[in-house]
Amino acid sequence: MITDTTGIPLAATLTGGNRNDVTQLIPLLQAVPPVRGKRGRPRRRPDVVLADRGYDHGKYHRLVWDLGVKPLIARRGTEHGSGLGTQRWVVERAFAHLHWFRRLRIRWEIRDDIHEAFLTLGCALICWRRLKSLRQ
């Protein structure tokens, strides 16, 4: 899942439980809709992507840079508290918001299209609640 700085989901994908997350990094970045920013042509991708140690490989650094996104990926072998935790909590909070929905916390559906529909609905409800609280 990719979120913005407020924790609103920008893109989410669904894979099998036996797939490594790093294999979905580039398709997930390509799934992000245009990001609004300054005046002019809208950006197609975020400026920066934050990731944990599982994504620390030279191949993925290069692939992310090729998309025009700066990778801020925690280094393997360094101690915890490398500085990304202050920003990574936004993504973890988005996962916690998705776990408010029992059907997403425990996968009951056998068909992946139904589970993906519930994931999309959960992301839409998170966005709606967040935007509603910002308006008040």
FISE-336065 format. One line per 8 residues: number of its first residue (from 0); their letters; for each residue y, x, z of C-alpha. Coordinates in steps of 0.25 Angstrom, whole numbers, plus 5000, padded with zeros to 4 digits. Layout:
# residues N
NUM> a> Y X Z  ... .
END
This chain:
# residues 136
0> mitdttgi> 5000 5000 5000  5014 5005 4997  5025 4999 5005  5040 5001 5005  5048 5006 5017  5048 4992 5023  5033 4990 5023  5033 4980 5011 .
8> plaatltg> 5021 4983 5003  5025 4987 4989  5011 4989 4983  4996 4987 4988  4983 4989 4982  4969 4985 4986  4957 4995 4984  4943 4996 4989 .
16> gnrndvtq> 4941 5001 5003  4933 5013 4998  4945 5018 4989  4953 5029 4994  4968 5025 4995  4973 5037 4988  4967 5032 4975  4977 5020 4975 .
24> lipllqav> 4990 5028 4978  4994 5029 4963  4990 5014 4959  4997 5009 4972  5010 5017 4969  5010 5011 4954  5008 4997 4960  5021 4998 4967 .
32> ppvrgkrg> 5032 4988 4961  5046 4993 4957  5053 4998 4970  5067 4993 4971  5077 5004 4975  5091 5009 4970  5098 5003 4958  5092 5006 4944 .
40> rprrrpdv> 5078 5006 4939  5068 5001 4950  5058 5012 4955  5044 5010 4952  5038 5017 4964  5043 5020 4978  5050 5034 4980  5039 5038 4991 .
48> vladrgyd> 5025 5035 4994  5020 5038 5008  5005 5041 5010  4996 5046 5021  4987 5059 5020  4976 5052 5012  4985 5053 5000  4989 5068 5002 .
56> hgkyhrlv> 4983 5074 4989  4991 5082 4978  4986 5073 4967  4992 5060 4974  5005 5067 4977  5006 5070 4962  5003 5056 4957  5013 5050 4967 .
64> wdlgvkpl> 5024 5060 4962  5020 5056 4948  5023 5042 4951  5037 5046 4956  5034 5044 4970  5036 5054 4981  5023 5055 4989  5025 5057 5004 .
72> iarrgteh> 5010 5059 5008  5006 5065 5022  4999 5078 5021  4985 5080 5025  4983 5090 5036  4996 5088 5042  4997 5081 5056  5001 5067 5058 .
80> gsglgtqr> 5015 5064 5059  5019 5070 5046  5031 5061 5044  5025 5050 5035  5021 5041 5047  5035 5036 5049  5035 5030 5035  5020 5027 5033 .
88> wvverafa> 5020 5017 5044  5027 5008 5034  5014 5007 5026  5005 5006 5038  5014 4994 5043  5012 4988 5029  4997 4989 5031  4999 4983 5045 .
96> hlhwfrrl> 5006 4971 5039  4995 4969 5029  4985 4969 5041  4993 4957 5047  4985 4949 5036  4970 4948 5041  4965 4946 5027  4970 4960 5024 .
104> rirweird> 4966 4967 5037  4952 4963 5035  4947 4961 5021  4940 4948 5020  4941 4946 5005  4930 4952 4996  4938 4951 4983  4949 4961 4982 .
112> diheaflt> 4958 4953 4974  4959 4943 4985  4962 4954 4995  4972 4960 4986  4979 4946 4985  4979 4946 5001  4985 4960 5001  4996 4956 4991 .
120> lgcalicw> 4999 4943 4999  5000 4952 5012  5009 4961 5006  5018 4950 5001  5018 4944 5015  5022 4957 5021  5034 4958 5011  5038 4944 5013 .
128> rrlkslrq> 5038 4946 5029  5045 4959 5028  5056 4954 5018  5058 4942 5027  5060 4950 5039  5070 4959 5032  5078 4947 5027  5080 4941 5041 .
END
